[in-house]
Amino acid sequence: MKRLNKLQINSEKLMNHEELVTLRGGYGSECCECHIVGDGIRYIQSTPSSCNSDCHTQWGGWGVWQCII
């Protein structure tokens, strides 16, 4: 295999685990948008798979996973 030696990784510009999780929408982000009939929209912390059920349990509405940045 031929080596080109053109790719260099600058370790100062690598993202750590905490930054990646935050970018993805974890740790303190409010990415679950709950639509409550007659009451508007509220945001809660949830996961993509449980957003809809969390909104239904909390306020009786339905939820959409959408990160607000």
VENTABEL-V487370 format. One record per backbone hydrogen bond with DSSP energy under -0.5 kcal/mol. CO is the residue of the C=O (numbers start at 0). NH is the residue of the N-H. Records with the same first field share a line. If there is no record, write none. Layout:
CO=NH / NH
This chain:
1=3
5=7
7=9
8=10
9=12
10=13
15=19
16=20
17=21
18=22
19=23
20=24 / 25
21=24
28=30
30=32 / 65
31=33 / 43
32=63
33=35 / 41
34=36 / 61
35=38 / 39
39=35
41=33
43=31
46=49 / 50
49=53
50=54
51=55
52=56
53=57
54=58 / 59 / 60
55=59
61=34
63=32 / 65
66=68
